[in-house]
Amino acid sequence: MTTQQVLIGVGLTLVLAVGSQILASRLRIPALIVLLPVGFTAGALIDDIDPERLLGAAFSPLVSLAVAVILYDAGLGLDLAKLRGHTRRVVVRLIWFGVLITWLLGALLAAPLLGMDQRAAIMIGAILVVSGPTVVGPLLGFVRPKDRLQHILVWEGSLIDPVGALLGALVFHAVSASTSHHIGHGAVGFLTGVGVGVAGGVAGAAVLWWLFRVLRLGEVLGTTAQLAAVTGVAALCDVLREDTGLIAAVLMGLAVANLPGIDVPARRPFFETLVSLILGLLFISISATVTPQSLRHVGLPALGLAAFLVLAVRPLAAAVSTLGTDLTRGERGFIGWMAPRGIVAAATASTFSAGLVAKGIGGAPKILPATFVVIVATVTLYGLTASPVARRLGVVRPSRSRPLLVGGDPWVVDLGVALKSTGLEVLMWAGQEQQRERIRQAGIELAPGELLAAFTGEGPELEGITAVFFLTSEDDFNALAATILRGSVEAAVHHLGAPPGSHGVVAPFIGGEVLFGTDLTWPTLSRRYEDGAAVLARPAGAALPHGSDLLFLVRPDGRLDPVTEAGAPLPGPGDTAVLLAPGGRGAERPDA
């Protein structure tokens, strides 16, 4: 290819990847629903976007390293403390029994349905066992199922990818040999591959421990060091044994997330951005390799295979995996309705199908297009139906807001009591024991452990938080904590503003929206409370006391809208106003 063609191909791939993700975010649908058809269409219309022409022999190893980075990022979100009891049992069964059931039944139907050699059917059955965090995570973000369901499905998706990739490599070598006396050799190869991956993961975790524990790298160098360590270890493992780098990557992520000695930066904006970009590029590139001609005789049979996997295989695997556990009927049903295929299926199909085609195995050219159809079908189906199915099964988290108030001063506790009186599930946190006791006496749930650790994965996680409000007397703490959390949590983050003319460490107190405007600072609120003002909850349609300040509106559906420096929310029918009213407590004074 000429330099001009390479520039056009690389630039267009990047633009399509990011543009598709932006479009999906605006449409509030999983990005894969946009990325796959866009990549397929672009590949059909423009030859320059074909990654096999752009990168040649480098395409397959680059895909493997890119997937390793994605799985490392997924491993960072796996907290071993949550994998206990029946949750652990279900995840382990889904990995073992689920993989075996999906592989065997998928291969059994693929041979007659797709008209392929039995060896090619065994290969595509192995490819389609994976789901992956890259598709499960975004779907669960839209659905918002109950916490236990989310943990089970995220763990399954993160662990099944390297298992599936290694299984695919084993099957590929066994099919390539095509003789029965290689079965024992294949089993030894599988165990060898697992050993290489585990050894690489342990070595990589040791490297990361040294980088962060001994060298104590900061946010920028720490992020680039993680990227270098993951790609370096994964590349070395793949050199020793194909696709073992994925196992090493997941284990490294698990180590960073769970070992107390590895003190990584709380915020990872560059790493998260890189993973998002890699996902877009991979899906555009791999789908661009699928041609319309390859789908001509594969489309309908592959849709039939996808229907069989969705309607029969996954429910069976879920039933076997949840047998004898305390999961409800709805939770079991939702697990049986959530197995989209993602980037690892596409990557392994792209990698292994070419080798089998070169060996002349019948039906091997159908592996990649059939996998592409199954990915598109499952992602689209689950993306469109997961939310209504979850609602029908009763496994969706309550839609009402769950605010976290940080601070334990008397007026803050009264604010928590007022919000709780509207029906919201209020959580509070304070650092001083006297303040924590005041929160307990008010009957409000107290958040456990260290606050920032809970949000950055190094302590007990705070589940279901929809908004965080920093209301302490320390303006610098409010601003700094809001700055850290705004890049680490999905919840909205707000903090009190600093008094005019104050000189703090953080200027101009960035990070999160300023609550209640610039006039209601902590000194003002505290002084008015000492003068007898009270925090009250009243119907928004009623006449408000003279001199009152609106703090929040609680909507009829439980949504909490705060007053910020940008303006106050407009009241509507059925709203409840939470306000600071003068003289509401008479001569009462807060505790010393």
Buried (B, 14 or more C-beta within 10 A) or exposed (E): BEEEBBEBBBEBBBEBBBBBBEBBEEEEBBBBBBBBBBBBBBBBEBEBBBBBBBBEEEBBBBBBBBBBBBBBBBBBBBBEEBBEEBBBBBBBBBBEBBBBBBBBBBBBBBBEBBBBBBBBBBBBBBBBBBBBBBBBBBBBEEBBBBBBBBBBBBBBBBBBBBBBBBBBBBBBBBBBEEEEEBEEEBEEBBEBBBBBBBBBBBBBBEBBBEBBBEEEBEBEEBBBBBBEBBBBBBBBBBEBBBBBBBBBBBBBBBBBBBBEEBBBBBBBEBBBEBBBBBBBBBBBBBBBBBBEEBBEEBBEBBBBBBBBBBEEBBBBBBBBBBEEBEBBEBBBBBBBBBBBBBBBBBBBBBBBBBBBBEEEBBBBBBBBBBBBBBBBBBBBBBBEEBBEBBEEBEBBBEEBBBBBBBBBBBBBBBBBBBBBBBEBBBBBBBBEEEBBBBBEEBEBBBBEEBBBEBBBBBBBBBBBBBBBBBBBBBBBBBBBBBBBBBEBBEBBBBBBBBBEEEEBEBEEBEBBBBBBBEEBBBBBBBEBBBEBBBBBBBEBEEEBBEEBBBBBBBBEEBBBBBBBBEEBBEBEEEBBBBBBBBEBBEEEEBEE
